[in-house]
């Protein structure tokens, strides 16, 4: 069956597999869907860390500042 989604074959250690299985059961969803949800959350956290680093640099003395109006364009 063709799909537009990229498939990733992931092998996890037994302890992670059982955690994923319990979380999926708790949330009444398939383990693959729960794993995808957790990966998406992890990527959002990484994105937040990246933008936080940029913001911290801008807060330093002499950092590049952007006017409020430009920040929301």
ZIJOBEL-V243675 format. One record per residue. RES is the residue in one letter. SS is DSSP state (A for helix, B for strand, O for the rest). Layout:
BEGIN
[[RES,SS] [RES,SS]]
END
This chain:
BEGIN
[[X,O] [X,O] [X,O] [X,O] [X,O] [X,O] [X,O] [X,O] [X,O] [X,O] [X,O] [X,O] [X,O] [X,A] [X,A] [X,A] [X,A] [X,A] [X,A] [X,A] [X,A] [X,A] [X,A] [X,A] [X,A] [X,A] [X,O] [X,O] [X,O] [X,O] [X,A] [X,A] [X,A] [X,A] [X,A] [X,A] [X,A] [X,A] [X,A] [X,A] [X,A] [X,A] [X,A] [X,A] [X,A] [X,A] [X,A] [X,A] [X,A] [X,A] [X,A] [X,A] [X,A] [X,A] [X,A] [X,A] [X,A] [X,A] [X,A] [X,O] [X,O] [X,O] [X,O] [X,O] [X,O] [X,O] [X,O] [X,A] [X,A] [X,A] [X,A] [X,O] [X,O]]
END
